[in-house]
């Protein structure tokens, strides 16, 4: 397949549009990085600046932002909410611990980094990065101590699994909003995302950790708790002992259920005739919203009742999953508003007109735009939604597989070189007891490896799909 390419536009055709877009993006970056303004407000103000700067009346600018905000919230909001519910049930039931303990318990020291990468990927499939990190850190510390290995040797592979899934595979917020903005097929993107993620995790996790553990050889830090924390931990331990965990097989099948349903739809659309009964059933079951609803309902029995949780405990777990996603959901929706403002000003059409007779790959351009926004803002989600908004008009010129690869290129770019403006950077530093320099040589370089490997595998896939 010929590479997707991008051409340069003549300066005279830019008019007010390009300066307005650059000013809006610059405002978002400065507000987030220097003034520490919440990304939701920053994206809103940036959208207004883009519209007004490009010559749209204020009322039309507001209408464009509201339309994009509402469409995005409607398109991905429920998916994010159901994904959070599923993840909370997985955590509260002990299912996440069961996955980790089973994988680690059946692995020798030599293959321990690979087992940690697998654990991170499985936990990261249905969970937000921060939640998965909190769940995995105690396991990482315990495994490092028991195996008498550097925390880098076992921690980096687990973090690679978490991070790659967060940036490349739905139902995480970044990939979901990119899929929605670019009108990509979710099932196909999920399938290609897993194809890209697995070798990326292998190279940036266990393989990279072999070198990183030589550069930074530190033991697992002691867990520090107060007396009150110790009493709470003892109470929690008593509660967990009285509650049975779902089995590994049941947990794994439940985690993979929505993935299988969505992949089944993608396969059916390719292999089966339209209108056939089997394809119709698979299409309905594999619709993202339906697949996640089915997964949550099944999890209420396999995770909830299966671990001994009563109705009140299940209800409490589901309710507790929603407040933490309010911030990410608003950011994602505001990113949709920013995208719609770009479209309505005509900036998107201008970018689309550049796609002619050039040697610059659009996949590489998408990755590069996400990289620059990631470096400036520190947020993978902001980088994804902003880059997807800028590049949305290009998707209309691409076929289904290329559009999915465009989503993955943006996702890979959004993970590039986490540093001091990224909350994840400080979480890892404090949990692992590293200095800033040590964290840069391990965590930051690992994120860069994920980003670069992801781009390479996306470009290779573009040659064959």
Secondary structure, DSSP 8 states (H G I E B T S, - for coil): ----EE----GGGTTTHHHHHHHHHHHHHHHHHTS---HHHHHHHHHHHHHHHTT--HHHHHHHHHHHHHHHHHHHHHHHHHHHHHHHHHHHTTHHHHHHHHHHHT--GGGHHHHHHHHHHHHHHHS-HHHHHHHHHHHHHHHHHHHT--HHHHHHHHHHHHHHHHHHSTTSHHHHHHHHHHT--HHHHHHHHHHHHHHHHHIIIIIHHHHHHHHS----------HHHHHHHHHHHHHHHHS----HHHHHHHHHHHHHHHHHHHHHHHHS-TT-HHHHHHHHHTSHHHHHHHHHHHHIIIIIGGGT--HHHHHHHHHHTTGGGHHHHHHHHHHHHHHHHHHHHTHHHHHHHT-SS-SEEHHHHHHHHHHHHHHHH--HHHHHHHHHHHHGGGGGGS-HHHHHHHHHHHHHHTTS---TT-HHHHHHHHHHT--HHHHIIIIIHHHHHHHHHHHHHHHHHHTT-
